[in-house]
Amino acid sequence: MMLDRLTALVVDDDPISASILENYLNKLAFEVISCTNGKTAYEILLHQHEILDLVITDIVMPDMDGRELIHLIRSNPATNDLPVIVVSGLVNQNELKDLCENYDKQITKYLTKPIDFKELERVLDELHIRVVQ
């Protein structure tokens, strides 16, 4: 039986971090759409939200940061229930936790960089996103 692959939008201006995350997600049977800033990500969300199962976004980025992107995602009825994982190597863990708690913490989680594969799996499990291996 063939299972549909999940689709994740990865938003990160660091090409190395984005590539690592994309490789991890591919190992977990995700299709990945990538972009380098929140402004482009929001345009993708507006036009392709129905195919997305997950957004993973960095915080510190040019044009539109992750905080503003999350606010826009949660403010839009078409995207407000989309699971989001916030990642950062520059913002401390307490600040990430506080950011996630400002929104629905059942569907807004965080990871610190460098991202660990097992931690990503754990957070996906918390989000009830079925990972196929």
C-alpha positions in Angstrom: 0.0 0.0 0.0 1.4 3.4 -1.0 1.1 6.1 1.6 0.8 9.8 0.8 3.8 11.7 1.7 3.5 14.6 4.0 4.6 18.1 2.9 6.6 20.5 5.1 7.5 24.1 4.4 11.0 24.9 5.7 11.8 28.5 6.2 15.5 29.3 7.0 18.0 31.8 5.6 20.9 29.6 6.6 21.4 27.1 3.6 23.3 24.6 5.7 20.6 24.4 8.4 17.9 24.3 5.8 19.7 21.5 3.9 20.2 19.4 7.1 16.5 19.8 8.0 15.4 19.0 4.5 17.5 15.8 4.6 16.0 14.8 8.0 12.5 15.4 6.7 13.2 13.4 3.5 14.3 10.5 5.6 11.0 10.7 7.4 9.1 10.6 4.0 8.3 14.3 3.8 8.2 16.3 0.6 9.9 19.6 1.4 9.3 23.1 0.1 12.0 25.5 1.1 12.4 29.3 1.2 14.7 31.8 3.0 12.4 34.3 4.6 9.0 34.7 6.2 7.7 37.0 3.5 8.2 34.3 0.8 6.9 31.6 3.2 3.7 33.5 3.8 3.1 33.9 0.1 3.6 30.1 -0.3 1.2 29.6 2.6 -1.5 31.8 1.1 -1.4 29.9 -2.2 -0.5 26.3 -1.1 -1.7 26.0 2.5 -4.0 23.1 1.6 -1.1 20.8 0.6 1.0 21.7 3.7 1.1 19.5 6.8 3.8 21.3 8.7 5.8 24.6 8.8 9.3 24.7 10.3 10.6 28.2 10.6 13.7 29.9 11.9 13.3 33.0 14.0 16.0 35.4 12.8 15.6 36.0 9.1 15.7 38.9 6.6 12.5 40.6 5.3 10.1 39.0 7.8 11.2 37.1 10.8 9.8 33.9 12.2 7.8 35.7 15.0 5.9 37.7 12.4 5.4 34.7 10.2 3.9 32.7 13.1 1.6 35.6 14.0 0.3 35.7 10.4 -0.1 31.9 10.3 -2.1 31.9 13.5 -4.2 35.0 12.5 -5.3 33.5 9.2 -8.3 31.2 9.4 -7.0 29.2 6.5 -3.7 28.4 8.3 -4.3 28.9 12.0 -4.5 25.1 12.7 -1.3 24.3 10.8 1.4 22.7 13.0 4.5 24.9 13.4 7.9 24.1 14.7 10.1 27.1 15.6 13.9 26.6 15.3 16.7 28.9 16.3 20.3 28.8 17.2 20.3 32.5 18.3 17.2 32.7 20.4 17.5 31.0 23.8 15.3 28.1 24.7 13.2 30.0 27.3 12.4 32.7 24.7 11.4 30.0 22.2 9.2 28.3 24.8 7.5 31.6 25.6 7.0 32.3 21.9 5.3 28.9 21.5 3.1 29.4 24.6 1.7 32.7 23.1 0.0 30.5 20.5 -1.7 27.1 20.7 1.0 25.0 22.3 -0.6 21.8 21.1 0.4 22.8 17.5 3.3 25.2 18.1 6.6 23.5 19.2 10.2 24.5 19.2 13.7 23.0 18.6 17.1 24.5 19.1 19.9 24.4 16.5 21.8 22.3 15.7 18.7 20.2 15.2 19.0 16.6 16.4 17.2 14.0 14.3 15.7 12.2 17.4 14.5 15.5 18.8 12.7 16.3 15.5 11.1 12.8 15.6 10.0 13.5 19.2 8.4 16.9 18.3 6.6 15.4 15.3 5.2 12.7 17.6 4.0 15.4 20.0 2.3 17.1 17.1 0.7 13.7 16.2 2.3 13.9 12.8 2.7 10.3 11.6 6.2 9.6 10.5 6.6 6.8 7.9 10.0 5.0 7.8 
